[in-house]
Amino acid sequence: MKRILVTGATGNLGRAVIAALRNKGLTARAAGRDTKKLNAIGGETAVFDYANHSTASAALQDVDALFLMAPPLDAEAPAKLKPVIDLAKSRGVRHIVLNSALGVDAVEQAPLRVCERYLIGSGIPYTILRPNFFMENFSTGFLAPMVKMGGIYLAADNAKTSFVSVVDIAEVAATAFAKSLTSMEYNLTGPEALDHTQVATIISQVSGKRVTYQAIPEEAMLNGLRGTGMPEGPVQYVGVLYSAVRAGYASAVTRDVETVTGKKPTRFETFARECAASWA
């Protein structure tokens, strides 16, 4: 039986990947740093910390495949992921699905693009997923506190983003493992591109809570993040991401979710209706 190690298993995407794999009857081992959160997931678990190479070694014991993702907003992702890819190769891992990000293949020096290139050159059968911004950022991610307070404040201007649900990303990942879809690269988006005014309107309509969007200068957004205690590296990473949004690079809509899974990706309104209680 194929055993798949899922890194970042306690986050939004990781939990969704674990669920999707188990729904397909595949054995998923949840890996992360927080043992309490791992225990809440249940099933096979393993402590995994990029800062501690021995944890990666133990987590990869008797593993056939690997779902690999970097810590969020980490400019040092190559330094963390490259040793794990090397270790996976030495252990005979036969398939790695790498979670990357939409558009990084256009910027060769981007940290996740460096990781993509390293994986491709490793000789391990691979699948690369490049999702756009997660819908779940609004419900349980970094934008959720803003939404609960009735406002979305971002340096996104009126640019559009084809937000994608982690449920759809996870289904693509699980299908890639189940069907051995290797040497493939998928750009994952939702079925429509929305600006943040439209997002706020949808959330308001389904939740009954008045939510508005206000475009703010980039420096104001970055200072707000600093005020939350976010380290400077991730703050600058967010700045790069939203400069790409303003330039229109997050607005593309692809059909890759449907191509892989046979199902249309989740519409933002559908997602919002399912999550309406989270904004109460």
C-alpha positions in Angstrom: 0.0 0.0 0.0 1.3 3.5 -0.9 2.2 5.6 2.1 2.3 9.3 1.5 3.9 11.8 3.9 2.1 15.2 3.9 4.2 18.1 5.2 2.4 21.1 6.6 -0.4 18.8 7.6 -1.8 21.0 10.3 -2.5 23.9 8.0 -5.5 24.6 5.8 -4.1 22.9 2.7 -2.3 20.1 4.6 -5.5 19.1 6.4 -7.4 19.1 3.1 -4.8 16.9 1.4 -4.9 14.4 4.3 -8.7 14.2 4.0 -8.6 13.8 0.2 -5.9 11.1 0.3 -7.8 9.1 2.9 -11.0 9.5 1.0 -9.3 7.7 -1.9 -8.2 4.9 0.4 -4.5 6.0 0.4 -2.4 5.9 3.5 -1.5 9.4 4.6 1.0 10.3 7.3 0.4 13.7 8.7 3.7 15.6 9.4 4.2 18.9 11.2 5.8 20.6 14.3 2.8 20.8 16.6 2.1 17.4 18.2 -1.2 18.5 19.7 -2.5 19.6 16.3 -1.2 16.4 14.7 -3.0 14.3 17.3 -6.2 16.1 16.4 -5.8 14.9 12.8 -5.5 11.3 13.9 -4.2 8.3 11.9 -0.5 8.1 11.2 1.5 11.2 12.3 5.1 12.3 12.4 6.9 15.2 13.9 8.5 17.2 11.0 10.6 20.4 11.4 12.7 21.8 8.6 15.0 23.2 11.2 15.7 19.6 12.5 17.0 17.3 9.8 16.6 14.2 12.0 12.8 14.7 12.2 12.6 14.6 8.4 14.6 11.4 8.4 12.3 9.7 10.8 9.1 11.1 9.1 10.2 9.6 5.7 10.7 6.1 7.1 8.8 3.6 4.9 7.3 6.4 2.8 6.6 5.9 -0.9 5.5 9.4 -1.8 5.7 12.9 -0.5 3.5 16.0 -0.6 6.0 18.8 -0.1 5.3 22.4 0.7 7.4 25.2 2.1 6.6 27.2 5.3 4.3 30.1 4.3 5.9 33.3 2.9 9.4 31.9 3.3 12.1 33.5 1.1 14.5 30.8 2.4 12.4 27.9 1.0 15.1 26.5 -1.2 17.5 26.0 1.8 14.7 24.1 3.6 13.3 22.0 0.8 16.4 21.0 -1.1 17.8 18.7 1.8 14.4 17.1 2.1 14.3 16.3 -1.6 17.8 14.9 -1.4 16.8 12.7 1.6 13.6 11.6 -0.1 15.7 10.5 -3.1 18.1 8.5 -0.9 15.1 6.8 0.7 13.7 5.7 -2.6 10.6 8.0 -2.6 8.9 7.4 -5.9 6.8 10.5 -6.3 6.9 14.1 -4.9 4.0 16.5 -5.4 5.3 20.0 -4.7 3.0 22.8 -3.8 4.3 25.9 -5.4 2.5 29.1 -6.4 0.8 30.5 -9.5 3.2 32.5 -11.7 6.5 31.6 -10.1 7.6 29.8 -13.3 7.8 33.3 -14.9 10.4 34.4 -12.3 13.4 32.1 -12.2 14.9 33.7 -9.0 11.6 33.2 -7.1 12.2 30.9 -4.1 9.5 28.4 -5.1 10.7 28.4 -8.7 14.2 27.5 -7.4 12.6 24.6 -5.5 10.7 23.6 -8.6 13.8 23.5 -10.7 15.7 21.5 -8.0 12.9 18.9 -7.8 12.7 18.6 -11.6 16.4 18.0 -11.8 16.5 15.5 -8.9 15.3 12.6 -11.0 12.4 11.8 -8.7 9.0 11.5 -10.5 7.3 14.8 -9.7 4.1 16.8 -10.0 4.1 20.6 -9.5 1.0 22.4 -8.3 0.8 26.2 -8.7 -2.3 27.4 -6.9 -3.5 31.0 -6.7 -4.5 32.7 -3.5 -6.6 30.5 -1.2 -10.3 31.3 -0.7 -9.7 30.1 2.9 -7.5 33.1 3.6 -10.8 34.9 4.2 -12.3 32.3 6.5 -9.5 30.9 8.6 -6.3 32.5 7.2 -4.6 35.8 7.6 -7.5 37.9 6.3 -10.1 36.3 8.6 -9.7 38.8 11.5 -10.2 41.7 9.1 -13.4 40.2 7.7 -14.7 39.6 11.2 -14.2 43.3 11.9 -16.1 44.2 8.8 -13.3 45.3 6.5 -10.7 44.1 4.0 -7.7 46.4 3.8 -5.1 45.4 1.1 -2.8 47.0 -1.4 -4.6 45.2 -4.2 -6.2 48.2 -5.9 -9.1 47.0 -8.0 -7.2 44.1 -9.6 -8.8 40.7 -9.9 -7.7 37.3 -8.4 -8.9 33.8 -9.4 -9.1 32.6 -5.8 -9.0 28.8 -5.4 -10.2 26.6 -2.6 -7.8 24.3 -0.7 -10.4 21.5 -1.2 -9.8 21.7 -4.9 -6.0 21.9 -4.6 -6.1 18.9 -2.3 -8.2 16.9 -4.7 -5.7 17.6 -7.5 -2.9 16.5 -5.3 -4.7 13.3 -4.2 -5.6 12.5 -7.8 -2.0 13.0 -8.9 -0.8 10.5 -6.3 -3.6 8.0 -7.1 -3.1 8.1 -10.9 0.7 8.7 -10.8 0.4 11.9 -12.8 4.1 12.6 -13.0 6.2 15.0 -15.0 3.2 17.4 -14.9 2.8 21.0 -13.9 -0.7 22.4 -13.0 -1.7 26.0 -12.6 -4.7 25.9 -10.2 -7.4 28.6 -10.0 -11.0 29.0 -9.3 -13.5 29.3 -12.1 -13.7 33.2 -12.0 -11.6 36.2 -11.2 -12.9 38.6 -8.6 -11.7 41.9 -7.2 -11.9 42.4 -3.5 -14.9 44.7 -3.7 -16.8 41.7 -5.3 -15.4 39.4 -2.6 -16.6 41.7 0.2 -20.0 42.0 -1.4 -20.4 38.2 -1.7 -19.3 37.7 2.0 -21.8 40.4 3.0 -24.6 38.8 1.1 -24.1 35.2 2.4 -23.2 36.1 6.0 -25.6 39.0 6.7 -22.5 40.9 8.0 -21.6 44.2 6.3 -18.0 43.8 4.9 -16.3 46.4 2.8 -13.0 46.5 0.9 -10.6 49.5 0.9 -7.6 49.6 -1.2 -4.6 51.0 0.8 -1.0 52.0 -0.1 1.5 49.1 0.0 3.5 50.6 2.8 0.3 50.9 4.9 -0.4 47.3 4.4 3.2 46.3 5.2 3.2 48.4 8.4 -0.1 46.8 9.4 1.5 43.3 9.0 4.6 44.5 11.0 2.2 45.6 13.7 0.9 42.0 14.1 4.4 40.8 14.8 5.1 39.3 11.4 8.9 39.1 10.7 10.3 41.4 8.1 11.1 38.6 5.6 7.5 37.5 5.3 6.3 41.1 5.3 8.4 41.8 2.2 7.2 38.5 0.6 3.6 39.7 1.0 4.6 43.0 -0.6 5.9 41.1 -3.7 2.7 39.0 -3.9 0.4 42.0 -3.9 2.5 43.9 -6.4 1.9 40.9 -8.7 -1.9 41.1 -7.9 -1.9 44.8 -8.8 -0.1 44.1 -12.0 -2.9 41.7 -13.0 -0.8 38.5 -12.7 -3.3 36.8 -10.3 -6.3 37.2 -12.6 -5.7 34.3 -15.0 -8.3 31.5 -15.0 -7.3 28.0 -15.9 -9.1 24.7 -16.3 -6.5 22.5 -14.7 -8.6 21.6 -11.6 -11.3 20.2 -13.9 -8.8 18.6 -16.2 -7.2 16.5 -13.4 -10.3 15.8 -11.2 -13.1 15.9 -13.7 -14.9 18.4 -11.4 -15.4 22.1 -11.8 -13.6 24.1 -9.2 -15.5 25.7 -6.4 -17.1 29.1 -7.0 -16.3 31.8 -4.4 -20.0 32.2 -3.6 -20.3 28.5 -2.8 -17.2 28.6 -0.6 -18.6 31.7 1.2 -22.0 30.1 1.9 -20.3 27.1 3.4 -18.1 29.3 5.6 -20.7 32.0 6.5 -20.7 31.0 10.2 -17.0 31.8 10.5 -17.7 35.5 10.0 -20.4 35.8 12.6 
